[in-house]
């Protein structure tokens, strides 16, 4: 994925437009390769943390830093998806889906 010029152009265009750029598992390393993690906090699959060039690496399920959203892997995808939904549609919608999927109880 990181070698594709079309992917690179699309990701950089989204970033330049201030849109959300999200990546999970090994994919945050691609963002590092493109220079998008410089000065940011990010996470990825543990064996790929070395590819988070310029980032402060943390081991959180999901990290949001500005318009960049990263997540660690398969086990964190529900948190990742719900965080993206929250950013795009609001916390109420994210909480509704978390409840409907029996991921979290209503507060």
N, C-alpha and C positions, 0 to 999 in steps of 0.2 A: 504494500500500500504506500509506503513512504517513498518508493521509487517512481511512482506515477506522477507525471507532470500535470495531468488533469486533476488529480487529487490535491496536489500541492496548490495549484491555482485556485481551486474551489475553497480549500481551507483558508488560504491567505485572504481571499476576497471576503469570506464570511467574517474573518477577524477584523479586516480593515473597515468593514461596515458596522462593526460593533455588535454583530450577532453572536449568539451563543455558539461556542465551539466545544463540543463534548467528545470525550474519548475514554475508553475503558480497556482494561487488561494491558496489553502491550502497546496499544495505539497511542497513549500519552507520549511515548517515546518519539513518535512521529512529530508531535507538536514541539517537542524539545529540539528535534532535528531542524525544524523550520524556524526556530528562534522564538516561538510563542510562549515559552515558559520562563524566559529571562525575568528574574525578579519576582516570580510567582511562587505560590505554594501549590504542590501537586502530589498526586499519588498514582501508582500503577501496580501491576502484578510484581511481586517482590524481585523476581529474577530480571526484571526490566527497569528497575529503579535507576540503574547507571545511565540509562538513556534519557533521563529527565534533565537534559542539559539546561543549566541556568536556574533550575528550580530549587526551592527548599522542599525536600522530600519528607512527607509525613505518611504514617500508616493509618490513615482514616479511611472509612468505607467510601466516602465521597468528599471531594474538595471543590469548593467554588471560590475562584479568585478572579474577580472582575467578570469577564465574559467567558472565561475558561472553566470548564467543568471536567474533572477527572475522577475515575473510580478504579478500584483495584482488580476486579475480575468477576467471574461467574457468580461467586457467592455474594457479591455486593450489587448485582444488577437491579434488584428490586429497589434498594435505596437510591441507586443511580436514576432509575426511571421516575421514581416519585419526586426526586429533587428537580429533574428536568420539567416534569409536569408542574411543580410548584413555581418554577421560574417562568414558565410559559403561560400558565392558566391560573396561578394563585394557590395559596396554601389550602384554602377551603376545598378546592377540587382535588388536590393531592391527598388531603386527609380523607375525602369521600372515597377515592379509589383504594386507598390503603385499607379502609374499613370494608369495602365491598369485596376485596380480595382476601379478607381475613388476615391481612398482614399486620394491622394494628387495630386495637379496639378504639372506639370513640372515646374521647376524653370527657 
